[in-house]
Amino acid sequence: MARKIGSRYTAHQILGRGSAGTVWLGEGPDGPVAVKLLREDLASDQELVGRFVQERSALLGLEHPHVVSVRDLVVDGNDLALVMDLVRGTDLRTRLDRERRLAPEAAVAIVADVADALAAAHAAGVVHRDVKPENVLLDMQGPLGPGGAHPALLTDFGVAKLIDSPRRTSGGRTTAPTTRIIGTPDYLAPEIVEGLPPRAAVDIYALATVLYELLAGFTPFGGGHPGAVLRRHVTETVVPLPGIPEELWQLMVQCLAKAPASRLRASELSVRLRELLPMLAGIPPLDVDEPDEPEQPEQQEEPAADPVRRRGVVPLVPGSATDSNRDTHTSMRVPGPDELAGGALGTARVPRPAGGHRPGSARHRAETVRKRRLALSAAAVVLVAAVGVGSWLASSGDTATPPAQDGKNSAPARPAP
């Protein structure tokens, strides 16, 4: 069913749904467009509408070949919408779900494109704040790049900033944005978890996490309860991925540094990645398995069950459901220092060889116990066999002729009569 969006656009069909709104295939004066219609509760927030209008010039001025351009911002009654270029293709999450992991050359080519987009945005003073595979679109009509990668475009600029801003409570007071976290847990930089204002470096951390995920098939600190995911970002060190050149690994480590100042700028990251492309040609996808899910403590209350397990998807608010397209851009309070101090759920996820189990996991312990039992059984069989042989030798010795005695301790022979 078609619906009017403002006076210039018509939305025809839904392309996808997310936590911030719904994306429609639309038509405008200049042809097909994508229309992101924000949720009604957001559209009814007058302060948010005001920020929406203030961001108009910054968003409309962001033009780059690897950015999905915002053509218009519509405020009309209950409708609050971003009108964007329509990209003929799919998102990176869909490709990752289909292929599980990408060859290093293709993964690096895609991430280099996104780094170019971030460099342009950061130069214009815009921080994306929600870089993840769902927000990277692959242009299937564009020319193929290194490793057969389609051109990558970054979308959803401005949505995080619009939602994550101070708001006035019913008493007229303003809530501080640092009292809660906006974003997707697997890709959140440590400084966001600690409640610091997000700068350009948070996008570099998130993009390096995306690159890790494209190579490994899972994120370095994801898995388990969302509180554990946030804690790992702050306290744990990323575990090396086997099978990639050392130069690429060191680049990823630098961009995943806990200190924002230690990370590369987007423009530097793009140049470094493209320099590495020649040495990655022909390297197949890595042969590693996803780590076992961290065990939940017995007293931990389980979140609402999700009928389909999806990588990189955990609701930040316990009991809430994830969105159908894995867009988990929601909010939660900033954890306290005691909650970030580590503990049983604060261990990093260790990549393991194909077919193996993560050391310390339930499956690894069960396998260790099984091997130990087999070893003990084998030892018991050897012991029983040894005892049997000893008994047989002892019984054989009872019937044999006794050995001749020497003359030192024997009685003298009696003369013959």
Contacts in CASP RR format, 6 or more apart in sequence:
PFRMAT RR
TARGET T0000
AUTHOR 0000-0000-0000
METHOD contacts of the structure
MODEL  1
MARKIGSRYTAHQILGRGSAGTVWLGEGPDGPVAVKLLREDLASDQELVG
RFVQERSALLGLEHPHVVSVRDLVVDGNDLALVMDLVRGTDLRTRLDRER
RLAPEAAVAIVADVADALAAAHAAGVVHRDVKPENVLLDMQGPLGPGGAH
PALLTDFGVAKLIDSPRRTSGGRTTAPTTRIIGTPDYLAPEIVEGLPPRA
AVDIYALATVLYELLAGFTPFGGGHPGAVLRRHVTETVVPLPGIPEELWQ
LMVQCLAKAPASRLRASELSVRLRELLPMLAGIPPLDVDEPDEPEQPEQQ
EEPAADPVRRRGVVPLVPGSATDSNRDTHTSMRVPGPDELAGGALGTARV
PRPAGGHRPGSARHRAETVRKRRLALSAAAVVLVAAVGVGSWLASSGDTA
TPPAQDGKNSAPARPAP
2 10 0 8 1.000
2 11 0 8 1.000
2 12 0 8 1.000
3 10 0 8 1.000
3 11 0 8 1.000
4 10 0 8 1.000
4 11 0 8 1.000
5 11 0 8 1.000
5 24 0 8 1.000
5 26 0 8 1.000
5 35 0 8 1.000
5 37 0 8 1.000
5 74 0 8 1.000
5 76 0 8 1.000
5 79 0 8 1.000
5 81 0 8 1.000
5 83 0 8 1.000
6 74 0 8 1.000
6 76 0 8 1.000
6 79 0 8 1.000
6 81 0 8 1.000
7 76 0 8 1.000
8 28 0 8 1.000
8 29 0 8 1.000
8 72 0 8 1.000
8 74 0 8 1.000
9 26 0 8 1.000
9 27 0 8 1.000
9 28 0 8 1.000
9 33 0 8 1.000
9 35 0 8 1.000
9 72 0 8 1.000
9 74 0 8 1.000
9 81 0 8 1.000
9 83 0 8 1.000
10 26 0 8 1.000
10 27 0 8 1.000
10 28 0 8 1.000
11 24 0 8 1.000
11 25 0 8 1.000
11 26 0 8 1.000
11 35 0 8 1.000
11 37 0 8 1.000
12 24 0 8 1.000
12 25 0 8 1.000
12 26 0 8 1.000
12 27 0 8 1.000
13 24 0 8 1.000
13 25 0 8 1.000
14 22 0 8 1.000
14 23 0 8 1.000
14 24 0 8 1.000
14 25 0 8 1.000
15 23 0 8 1.000
15 24 0 8 1.000
15 25 0 8 1.000
15 34 0 8 1.000
16 22 0 8 1.000
16 23 0 8 1.000
16 324 0 8 1.000
16 325 0 8 1.000
17 23 0 8 1.000
17 323 0 8 1.000
17 324 0 8 1.000
17 325 0 8 1.000
17 327 0 8 1.000
18 323 0 8 1.000
18 324 0 8 1.000
18 325 0 8 1.000
18 327 0 8 1.000
18 329 0 8 1.000
19 323 0 8 1.000
19 327 0 8 1.000
19 328 0 8 1.000
19 329 0 8 1.000
19 330 0 8 1.000
20 36 0 8 1.000
20 38 0 8 1.000
20 39 0 8 1.000
20 42 0 8 1.000
20 159 0 8 1.000
20 163 0 8 1.000
20 327 0 8 1.000
20 329 0 8 1.000
21 36 0 8 1.000
21 37 0 8 1.000
21 38 0 8 1.000
21 39 0 8 1.000
21 42 0 8 1.000
22 36 0 8 1.000
22 37 0 8 1.000
23 34 0 8 1.000
23 35 0 8 1.000
23 36 0 8 1.000
23 37 0 8 1.000
24 34 0 8 1.000
24 35 0 8 1.000
24 36 0 8 1.000
24 37 0 8 1.000
25 32 0 8 1.000
25 34 0 8 1.000
25 35 0 8 1.000
25 86 0 8 1.000
26 32 0 8 1.000
26 33 0 8 1.000
26 34 0 8 1.000
26 35 0 8 1.000
26 86 0 8 1.000
27 33 0 8 1.000
28 83 0 8 1.000
30 71 0 8 1.000
32 86 0 8 1.000
33 71 0 8 1.000
33 83 0 8 1.000
33 84 0 8 1.000
33 85 0 8 1.000
33 86 0 8 1.000
34 68 0 8 1.000
34 83 0 8 1.000
34 84 0 8 1.000
34 85 0 8 1.000
34 86 0 8 1.000
34 87 0 8 1.000
35 81 0 8 1.000
35 82 0 8 1.000
35 83 0 8 1.000
35 84 0 8 1.000
36 81 0 8 1.000
36 82 0 8 1.000
36 84 0 8 1.000
36 156 0 8 1.000
36 159 0 8 1.000
37 79 0 8 1.000
37 80 0 8 1.000
37 81 0 8 1.000
38 80 0 8 1.000
38 81 0 8 1.000
38 82 0 8 1.000
38 159 0 8 1.000
40 78 0 8 1.000
42 48 0 8 1.000
42 80 0 8 1.000
42 162 0 8 1.000
42 163 0 8 1.000
43 49 0 8 1.000
43 77 0 8 1.000
43 78 0 8 1.000
43 79 0 8 1.000
43 80 0 8 1.000
44 78 0 8 1.000
45 167 0 8 1.000
47 165 0 8 1.000
47 167 0 8 1.000
47 168 0 8 1.000
48 80 0 8 1.000
48 162 0 8 1.000
48 163 0 8 1.000
48 165 0 8 1.000
48 167 0 8 1.000
49 75 0 8 1.000
49 80 0 8 1.000
51 161 0 8 1.000
51 162 0 8 1.000
51 165 0 8 1.000
52 73 0 8 1.000
52 75 0 8 1.000
52 80 0 8 1.000
52 162 0 8 1.000
53 73 0 8 1.000
53 75 0 8 1.000
55 73 0 8 1.000
55 158 0 8 1.000
55 161 0 8 1.000
55 162 0 8 1.000
56 73 0 8 1.000
58 124 0 8 1.000
58 125 0 8 1.000
58 126 0 8 1.000
59 70 0 8 1.000
59 73 0 8 1.000
59 82 0 8 1.000
59 126 0 8 1.000
59 157 0 8 1.000
59 158 0 8 1.000
60 70 0 8 1.000
60 71 0 8 1.000
60 72 0 8 1.000
60 73 0 8 1.000
61 70 0 8 1.000
61 124 0 8 1.000
62 69 0 8 1.000
62 70 0 8 1.000
62 120 0 8 1.000
62 121 0 8 1.000
62 124 0 8 1.000
62 126 0 8 1.000
62 157 0 8 1.000
63 69 0 8 1.000
63 120 0 8 1.000
64 116 0 8 1.000
64 117 0 8 1.000
64 120 0 8 1.000
64 121 0 8 1.000
65 116 0 8 1.000
65 151 0 8 1.000
65 153 0 8 1.000
66 113 0 8 1.000
66 114 0 8 1.000
66 116 0 8 1.000
66 117 0 8 1.000
66 120 0 8 1.000
66 151 0 8 1.000
66 152 0 8 1.000
66 153 0 8 1.000
66 154 0 8 1.000
67 117 0 8 1.000
67 120 0 8 1.000
67 121 0 8 1.000
67 153 0 8 1.000
67 154 0 8 1.000
67 155 0 8 1.000
67 157 0 8 1.000
68 84 0 8 1.000
68 85 0 8 1.000
68 87 0 8 1.000
68 137 0 8 1.000
68 153 0 8 1.000
68 154 0 8 1.000
68 155 0 8 1.000
68 156 0 8 1.000
68 157 0 8 1.000
69 84 0 8 1.000
69 85 0 8 1.000
70 82 0 8 1.000
70 83 0 8 1.000
70 84 0 8 1.000
70 157 0 8 1.000
71 83 0 8 1.000
71 84 0 8 1.000
71 85 0 8 1.000
72 82 0 8 1.000
72 83 0 8 1.000
73 81 0 8 1.000
73 82 0 8 1.000
73 83 0 8 1.000
74 80 0 8 1.000
74 81 0 8 1.000
74 82 0 8 1.000
74 83 0 8 1.000
82 159 0 8 1.000
84 155 0 8 1.000
87 137 0 8 1.000
87 138 0 8 1.000
87 139 0 8 1.000
87 153 0 8 1.000
87 155 0 8 1.000
88 139 0 8 1.000
88 140 0 8 1.000
88 141 0 8 1.000
89 137 0 8 1.000
89 138 0 8 1.000
89 139 0 8 1.000
89 140 0 8 1.000
89 141 0 8 1.000
89 150 0 8 1.000
90 137 0 8 1.000
90 138 0 8 1.000
90 140 0 8 1.000
91 133 0 8 1.000
91 134 0 8 1.000
91 135 0 8 1.000
91 136 0 8 1.000
91 137 0 8 1.000
91 138 0 8 1.000
92 110 0 8 1.000
92 133 0 8 1.000
92 134 0 8 1.000
92 136 0 8 1.000
92 137 0 8 1.000
92 138 0 8 1.000
92 152 0 8 1.000
92 210 0 8 1.000
92 214 0 8 1.000
93 132 0 8 1.000
93 133 0 8 1.000
93 134 0 8 1.000
93 325 0 8 1.000
93 326 0 8 1.000
95 102 0 8 1.000
95 138 0 8 1.000
96 102 0 8 1.000
96 133 0 8 1.000
96 213 0 8 1.000
96 214 0 8 1.000
96 217 0 8 1.000
96 311 0 8 1.000
97 310 0 8 1.000
97 311 0 8 1.000
99 285 0 8 1.000
100 217 0 8 1.000
100 285 0 8 1.000
101 107 0 8 1.000
101 214 0 8 1.000
101 215 0 8 1.000
101 216 0 8 1.000
101 217 0 8 1.000
101 285 0 8 1.000
101 286 0 8 1.000
102 110 0 8 1.000
102 214 0 8 1.000
102 215 0 8 1.000
102 285 0 8 1.000
103 147 0 8 1.000
103 280 0 8 1.000
103 282 0 8 1.000
103 283 0 8 1.000
103 284 0 8 1.000
103 285 0 8 1.000
104 215 0 8 1.000
104 244 0 8 1.000
104 248 0 8 1.000
104 280 0 8 1.000
104 283 0 8 1.000
104 285 0 8 1.000
104 286 0 8 1.000
105 146 0 8 1.000
105 147 0 8 1.000
105 149 0 8 1.000
105 277 0 8 1.000
105 280 0 8 1.000
105 281 0 8 1.000
105 282 0 8 1.000
105 283 0 8 1.000
106 146 0 8 1.000
106 147 0 8 1.000
106 148 0 8 1.000
106 149 0 8 1.000
107 149 0 8 1.000
107 211 0 8 1.000
107 214 0 8 1.000
107 215 0 8 1.000
108 146 0 8 1.000
108 211 0 8 1.000
108 248 0 8 1.000
108 273 0 8 1.000
108 276 0 8 1.000
108 277 0 8 1.000
108 280 0 8 1.000
109 145 0 8 1.000
109 146 0 8 1.000
109 147 0 8 1.000
109 148 0 8 1.000
109 149 0 8 1.000
109 277 0 8 1.000
110 136 0 8 1.000
110 138 0 8 1.000
110 149 0 8 1.000
110 152 0 8 1.000
110 214 0 8 1.000
111 152 0 8 1.000
111 207 0 8 1.000
111 210 0 8 1.000
111 211 0 8 1.000
111 214 0 8 1.000
111 273 0 8 1.000
112 269 0 8 1.000
112 270 0 8 1.000
112 273 0 8 1.000
112 274 0 8 1.000
112 277 0 8 1.000
113 151 0 8 1.000
113 152 0 8 1.000
113 153 0 8 1.000
114 131 0 8 1.000
114 136 0 8 1.000
114 152 0 8 1.000
114 154 0 8 1.000
114 207 0 8 1.000
114 210 0 8 1.000
115 207 0 8 1.000
115 266 0 8 1.000
115 267 0 8 1.000
115 269 0 8 1.000
115 270 0 8 1.000
115 273 0 8 1.000
116 266 0 8 1.000
116 270 0 8 1.000
117 152 0 8 1.000
117 153 0 8 1.000
117 154 0 8 1.000
118 128 0 8 1.000
118 131 0 8 1.000
118 154 0 8 1.000
118 200 0 8 1.000
118 203 0 8 1.000
118 204 0 8 1.000
118 207 0 8 1.000
118 266 0 8 1.000
119 265 0 8 1.000
119 266 0 8 1.000
119 267 0 8 1.000
119 270 0 8 1.000
121 127 0 8 1.000
121 128 0 8 1.000
121 154 0 8 1.000
121 157 0 8 1.000
121 203 0 8 1.000
121 266 0 8 1.000
122 200 0 8 1.000
122 203 0 8 1.000
122 265 0 8 1.000
122 266 0 8 1.000
125 200 0 8 1.000
126 157 0 8 1.000
126 158 0 8 1.000
127 161 0 8 1.000
127 198 0 8 1.000
127 199 0 8 1.000
127 200 0 8 1.000
127 202 0 8 1.000
127 203 0 8 1.000
128 135 0 8 1.000
128 154 0 8 1.000
128 156 0 8 1.000
128 157 0 8 1.000
128 158 0 8 1.000
128 160 0 8 1.000
128 203 0 8 1.000
128 206 0 8 1.000
129 158 0 8 1.000
129 160 0 8 1.000
129 161 0 8 1.000
129 164 0 8 1.000
129 182 0 8 1.000
129 183 0 8 1.000
129 198 0 8 1.000
129 202 0 8 1.000
129 203 0 8 1.000
130 156 0 8 1.000
130 159 0 8 1.000
130 160 0 8 1.000
130 182 0 8 1.000
130 183 0 8 1.000
130 184 0 8 1.000
130 187 0 8 1.000
130 206 0 8 1.000
130 329 0 8 1.000
131 154 0 8 1.000
131 187 0 8 1.000
131 203 0 8 1.000
131 206 0 8 1.000
131 207 0 8 1.000
131 210 0 8 1.000
132 184 0 8 1.000
132 186 0 8 1.000
132 187 0 8 1.000
132 206 0 8 1.000
132 210 0 8 1.000
133 210 0 8 1.000
133 213 0 8 1.000
133 214 0 8 1.000
134 325 0 8 1.000
134 326 0 8 1.000
134 327 0 8 1.000
135 154 0 8 1.000
135 155 0 8 1.000
135 156 0 8 1.000
136 152 0 8 1.000
136 153 0 8 1.000
136 154 0 8 1.000
136 155 0 8 1.000
136 210 0 8 1.000
137 152 0 8 1.000
137 153 0 8 1.000
137 154 0 8 1.000
137 155 0 8 1.000
138 149 0 8 1.000
138 150 0 8 1.000
138 151 0 8 1.000
138 152 0 8 1.000
138 153 0 8 1.000
139 150 0 8 1.000
139 151 0 8 1.000
139 152 0 8 1.000
139 153 0 8 1.000
140 150 0 8 1.000
142 150 0 8 1.000
142 151 0 8 1.000
143 151 0 8 1.000
144 150 0 8 1.000
145 151 0 8 1.000
146 277 0 8 1.000
146 280 0 8 1.000
146 281 0 8 1.000
147 281 0 8 1.000
159 329 0 8 1.000
160 182 0 8 1.000
160 183 0 8 1.000
160 329 0 8 1.000
163 182 0 8 1.000
163 329 0 8 1.000
163 331 0 8 1.000
164 177 0 8 1.000
164 180 0 8 1.000
164 182 0 8 1.000
164 183 0 8 1.000
164 331 0 8 1.000
165 177 0 8 1.000
166 174 0 8 1.000
166 175 0 8 1.000
166 176 0 8 1.000
166 177 0 8 1.000
167 174 0 8 1.000
167 175 0 8 1.000
168 174 0 8 1.000
168 175 0 8 1.000
169 175 0 8 1.000
177 197 0 8 1.000
178 195 0 8 1.000
178 196 0 8 1.000
178 197 0 8 1.000
178 334 0 8 1.000
179 333 0 8 1.000
179 334 0 8 1.000
180 331 0 8 1.000
180 332 0 8 1.000
180 333 0 8 1.000
180 334 0 8 1.000
181 188 0 8 1.000
181 192 0 8 1.000
181 193 0 8 1.000
181 195 0 8 1.000
181 230 0 8 1.000
181 316 0 8 1.000
181 331 0 8 1.000
181 332 0 8 1.000
181 333 0 8 1.000
181 334 0 8 1.000
182 329 0 8 1.000
182 330 0 8 1.000
182 331 0 8 1.000
183 192 0 8 1.000
183 316 0 8 1.000
183 328 0 8 1.000
183 329 0 8 1.000
183 330 0 8 1.000
183 331 0 8 1.000
184 312 0 8 1.000
184 327 0 8 1.000
184 328 0 8 1.000
184 329 0 8 1.000
185 222 0 8 1.000
185 226 0 8 1.000
185 227 0 8 1.000
185 229 0 8 1.000
185 230 0 8 1.000
185 312 0 8 1.000
185 314 0 8 1.000
185 316 0 8 1.000
185 328 0 8 1.000
186 209 0 8 1.000
186 213 0 8 1.000
186 219 0 8 1.000
186 221 0 8 1.000
186 222 0 8 1.000
186 223 0 8 1.000
186 229 0 8 1.000
186 312 0 8 1.000
186 314 0 8 1.000
187 205 0 8 1.000
187 206 0 8 1.000
187 209 0 8 1.000
187 210 0 8 1.000
187 219 0 8 1.000
188 202 0 8 1.000
188 206 0 8 1.000
188 230 0 8 1.000
188 233 0 8 1.000
189 198 0 8 1.000
189 201 0 8 1.000
189 202 0 8 1.000
189 205 0 8 1.000
189 206 0 8 1.000
189 233 0 8 1.000
189 260 0 8 1.000
190 205 0 8 1.000
190 233 0 8 1.000
190 234 0 8 1.000
190 258 0 8 1.000
191 198 0 8 1.000
191 199 0 8 1.000
191 201 0 8 1.000
191 202 0 8 1.000
191 260 0 8 1.000
192 198 0 8 1.000
192 202 0 8 1.000
193 230 0 8 1.000
193 231 0 8 1.000
193 233 0 8 1.000
193 234 0 8 1.000
193 334 0 8 1.000
193 335 0 8 1.000
193 340 0 8 1.000
194 234 0 8 1.000
194 334 0 8 1.000
194 340 0 8 1.000
195 334 0 8 1.000
199 260 0 8 1.000
200 265 0 8 1.000
200 266 0 8 1.000
201 260 0 8 1.000
201 261 0 8 1.000
201 263 0 8 1.000
202 260 0 8 1.000
203 266 0 8 1.000
204 255 0 8 1.000
204 263 0 8 1.000
204 264 0 8 1.000
204 265 0 8 1.000
204 266 0 8 1.000
204 269 0 8 1.000
205 255 0 8 1.000
205 256 0 8 1.000
205 260 0 8 1.000
205 263 0 8 1.000
207 255 0 8 1.000
207 266 0 8 1.000
207 269 0 8 1.000
208 252 0 8 1.000
208 255 0 8 1.000
208 256 0 8 1.000
208 263 0 8 1.000
209 219 0 8 1.000
209 220 0 8 1.000
209 221 0 8 1.000
209 256 0 8 1.000
211 252 0 8 1.000
212 219 0 8 1.000
212 220 0 8 1.000
212 238 0 8 1.000
212 241 0 8 1.000
212 252 0 8 1.000
212 256 0 8 1.000
213 219 0 8 1.000
213 311 0 8 1.000
215 241 0 8 1.000
215 244 0 8 1.000
215 285 0 8 1.000
215 286 0 8 1.000
216 241 0 8 1.000
216 286 0 8 1.000
216 288 0 8 1.000
216 290 0 8 1.000
216 351 0 8 1.000
217 290 0 8 1.000
217 311 0 8 1.000
218 290 0 8 1.000
218 291 0 8 1.000
218 311 0 8 1.000
218 312 0 8 1.000
218 349 0 8 1.000
219 311 0 8 1.000
219 312 0 8 1.000
220 238 0 8 1.000
220 239 0 8 1.000
220 256 0 8 1.000
220 348 0 8 1.000
220 349 0 8 1.000
221 229 0 8 1.000
221 232 0 8 1.000
221 233 0 8 1.000
221 236 0 8 1.000
221 238 0 8 1.000
221 348 0 8 1.000
221 349 0 8 1.000
222 229 0 8 1.000
222 232 0 8 1.000
222 312 0 8 1.000
222 314 0 8 1.000
222 349 0 8 1.000
223 229 0 8 1.000
223 293 0 8 1.000
223 294 0 8 1.000
223 312 0 8 1.000
223 314 0 8 1.000
223 349 0 8 1.000
224 293 0 8 1.000
224 294 0 8 1.000
224 296 0 8 1.000
224 314 0 8 1.000
224 345 0 8 1.000
225 294 0 8 1.000
225 296 0 8 1.000
225 300 0 8 1.000
225 303 0 8 1.000
225 314 0 8 1.000
225 345 0 8 1.000
226 314 0 8 1.000
226 315 0 8 1.000
226 316 0 8 1.000
226 318 0 8 1.000
226 332 0 8 1.000
227 335 0 8 1.000
227 339 0 8 1.000
227 345 0 8 1.000
228 294 0 8 1.000
228 345 0 8 1.000
228 346 0 8 1.000
229 314 0 8 1.000
230 335 0 8 1.000
230 340 0 8 1.000
231 335 0 8 1.000
231 339 0 8 1.000
231 340 0 8 1.000
231 341 0 8 1.000
231 342 0 8 1.000
231 343 0 8 1.000
231 345 0 8 1.000
231 346 0 8 1.000
232 346 0 8 1.000
232 347 0 8 1.000
232 348 0 8 1.000
232 349 0 8 1.000
234 258 0 8 1.000
234 340 0 8 1.000
235 340 0 8 1.000
235 341 0 8 1.000
235 342 0 8 1.000
235 346 0 8 1.000
236 346 0 8 1.000
236 347 0 8 1.000
236 348 0 8 1.000
237 348 0 8 1.000
238 252 0 8 1.000
238 253 0 8 1.000
238 256 0 8 1.000
238 348 0 8 1.000
239 348 0 8 1.000
239 349 0 8 1.000
239 350 0 8 1.000
239 351 0 8 1.000
240 249 0 8 1.000
240 351 0 8 1.000
241 249 0 8 1.000
241 286 0 8 1.000
241 288 0 8 1.000
241 351 0 8 1.000
242 286 0 8 1.000
242 288 0 8 1.000
242 351 0 8 1.000
242 353 0 8 1.000
243 283 0 8 1.000
243 286 0 8 1.000
244 283 0 8 1.000
244 286 0 8 1.000
245 276 0 8 1.000
245 279 0 8 1.000
245 280 0 8 1.000
247 276 0 8 1.000
247 279 0 8 1.000
248 276 0 8 1.000
248 280 0 8 1.000
251 264 0 8 1.000
251 269 0 8 1.000
251 272 0 8 1.000
251 273 0 8 1.000
251 276 0 8 1.000
254 262 0 8 1.000
254 263 0 8 1.000
254 264 0 8 1.000
255 263 0 8 1.000
255 264 0 8 1.000
255 269 0 8 1.000
256 263 0 8 1.000
257 263 0 8 1.000
264 272 0 8 1.000
287 353 0 8 1.000
287 354 0 8 1.000
288 351 0 8 1.000
288 352 0 8 1.000
288 353 0 8 1.000
288 354 0 8 1.000
289 351 0 8 1.000
289 352 0 8 1.000
289 353 0 8 1.000
289 354 0 8 1.000
289 355 0 8 1.000
289 356 0 8 1.000
290 311 0 8 1.000
291 349 0 8 1.000
291 350 0 8 1.000
291 351 0 8 1.000
291 352 0 8 1.000
291 358 0 8 1.000
291 361 0 8 1.000
292 357 0 8 1.000
292 358 0 8 1.000
292 361 0 8 1.000
292 362 0 8 1.000
292 363 0 8 1.000
292 364 0 8 1.000
294 345 0 8 1.000
294 346 0 8 1.000
294 347 0 8 1.000
294 349 0 8 1.000
294 361 0 8 1.000
295 361 0 8 1.000
295 362 0 8 1.000
296 302 0 8 1.000
296 345 0 8 1.000
297 344 0 8 1.000
297 345 0 8 1.000
301 318 0 8 1.000
303 314 0 8 1.000
303 315 0 8 1.000
303 318 0 8 1.000
303 319 0 8 1.000
303 320 0 8 1.000
304 315 0 8 1.000
304 319 0 8 1.000
304 320 0 8 1.000
304 321 0 8 1.000
306 313 0 8 1.000
306 321 0 8 1.000
306 322 0 8 1.000
310 322 0 8 1.000
310 326 0 8 1.000
312 326 0 8 1.000
312 328 0 8 1.000
313 322 0 8 1.000
313 326 0 8 1.000
313 328 0 8 1.000
314 322 0 8 1.000
314 328 0 8 1.000
315 321 0 8 1.000
315 322 0 8 1.000
315 328 0 8 1.000
315 330 0 8 1.000
316 328 0 8 1.000
316 330 0 8 1.000
316 331 0 8 1.000
316 332 0 8 1.000
317 330 0 8 1.000
317 331 0 8 1.000
317 332 0 8 1.000
320 330 0 8 1.000
322 328 0 8 1.000
349 358 0 8 1.000
350 358 0 8 1.000
350 359 0 8 1.000
352 358 0 8 1.000
357 363 0 8 1.000
357 364 0 8 1.000
357 367 0 8 1.000
358 364 0 8 1.000
END
